[in-house]
Amino acid sequence: MSSIYLLHKPYLTLSQFTDAAAPDGAPRATLAKLITIPGIYPAGRLDYDSEGLLLLTDDGALAARITHPKHKQPKTYWVQVEGIPAASALESLRKGVMLNDGPTLPAKARMIAPPSIPERVPPIRSRTEIPTRWLELTIVEGRNRQVRRMTAHVGHPTLRLIRVAIGGWRLDGLAPGQWRRETLHAPVGAVPRRPPGRRR
């Protein structure tokens, strides 16, 4: 039986407990101020300027199964982009786009209504002459800043990025900085999948 901790990582927070490389000596926010459970560490990472679901555990086998590319855990993001993507842009994301480190695997991409979420602090840059839209994007890779590069490739820079799911784990009910513990009643290393037909 293993425990896993679901944390809503806030904007401008490192997905680690220490900041050994603070620029110019300026300290950056870390996980140490959010969760103080001894012996746990992140299973994967989330960029400093991204928000949302981060998984932590003290189970090395479970962490390896979550993060290893061969398991292709789907990761779902809500992405606020600049401009209004055309159907062709969404189709390009679904088929995969060519980035400077090679083509991406096919993704799930769709336009969604603005989600009911807290305002970011500080807020995104806003230009009245340029509209924004929200996308839901699901990928099975984990390249550096991949989602941001994908949306930029199709002409719609990312303004805000929130990870809402990793495999069967979801951010539901957690405000920025909050966390909850879940116990896995399955063999160590098993990763839950969303039951067929379950919807949010």
N, C-alpha and C positions, 0 to 999 in steps of 0.2 A: 504494500500500500504506500503510495507516494503522495506528497503534497505539492501543489503548485499555487503560485501567487499571481493573481492578475492585477496589474497596476496600470492606472491611467497616467501615463507620463505626460507632464505638462510641456508646453512650448518652452524652448530655451532651457532644457534640462538634459544633462548628459545621461546616457543609459548605462552608467557605471557608478560605483560608490565613491570614487576618488577622482580628482582632476589633477593629474601629474603634469599636464601640459597647458596650464592656464596661460593664455597670451598676455604678455606684459605684466604678469603677476596678478592679473585681475581674476578673482575666483569666479567660477561658474557653478550654477546649481547642479547638484548631483542627486542620486537616489538616496543618499544617506539621510537627507532631511525628510524623506517621504516614508521610508519603511525601514524598521530597525530589527527585523527578524535575523538572528545570527545564522551564519553558514549558508545563506542563499546567494545566488548569483544569477544574472540575466541569461536566459536561453535565447540568444540572438540579440539584436540591437535595433535601435530606432534613432534616426538622425537627431542631432541637437535641436534643429529647427522644425522637427516634425512632432506630432502629438499622438496620443492614443495608446493602444494596447501593447504592453510589454509583459512578457512572462518571466517569472523567476522561480527557481527551484533549488533544492539541495541534492537532487537526484541526477548524477552525471549521465546515466544511461538515458533518462528521460530527456535531458537537455540535448544530448547528441541526436536523439531521434527527432526532436522538434527542428533542430537547425541543419541537419545533414541534407545536402541537396538531393540525395537519392530518394528521400521520402516525399519531396515536392509538396510540402504543406502549403495549401492555398492561403494567401494573405489578402484580406479585403481592406480597401482604403476608400474613404470619402475625400474627394479632391476638389477643391474650389479652384477653377481655372479662369484665366483672363479670356474674355471673348465668349462667343457662342459656338461650340463645336458643331460642324456639319455632320451629317450622317456618314460622309466619307471619312472624316477624321476618326469617328468611333469604329468604323469598319477596319481602318488601318491598325488601330490598337488591338482589335480582336484577332487580326491575322498575324500580328507581330510586326515590329518596325526594326529598321537597321540602325543600331547605335554604333558609336565608335569602337565598342568592344564586341561587336557582333550582333546578330539578329536576336530579338526577344522571342520567347515562346508565345503562342497565342494567349490572349488575356480575355477576361470577361469585362465588358465596358458598356455602361449605359448612363444616360442622363437621369438625375434624380431631383426631386424637390429639395430646396434648402433644408438640411436636417435641423432638428430641434436640439441645438447644442449651445453651450455658453460662448459668449464673445471671447475671442482671443485677446490676451494681454501681452504685449501691445497689439492693437488691431492690425489687420492687413492694410496695405496701402490701397487707397481708393481713388479712382479717377472717374468722375461723373460721366465722361464721354465714352468710357469703355465698360460695357456690362461684364458681369461674371456669371458663371454657371457652375453647378455641382455635378460631379461624376461619381459613380461607384465603379471602382476598378479592382479586379481580382487577378493576382498574378501568382505564379508558383516558383518564381526565382527570387533571388535576394541580392542582386547586384547593387553596387554603391549608387545611391540616389536614383535608382532605376525609374520609379514612377515619375519623378520630376523630369527626367530626361525623355521619357516616353511622351509626356504631354507637350513638352517643348518641341519635340520632333514633329508633332502634327500641328504646330502653330499656336498652342495654347499654354503659356507658362503657368506653372502651379503657383498659386498664391497661399493656399493653406492645405495641409496634408494631415489627415487623421486616420490612423490604422484602427479599424473597428473589429477585426477578427483575424485569428490565426488558427487554421484548422477548425475544430469545433468550439474553440473558446472565443467568447465575444465580450466586448467592452460594456455591454448593456448594464445600465444602472450605476456606473462609476463616474463620478465627477473628476475633473483634473486633480491629481494628487491623491486620489482615493485608491484603495486596494481591497481585495478580498482573497481569502484562502479557499481552495477547493481540494478535496481528497479524491484521488483516483482509486477506485475499487476494481482495478484491472492489473494484469501483469506489468511489472516495472518496465517502462519504456513504451508502453502502449499509448497511443495518442487518440483522444476521442474524435469521432466524426459526427457531424450534425445528422440526427436521425432523418430518414427519408420523409419528405413532406413537411418538415418543420420550417416555419417561416417566422420572421420577426414581426 
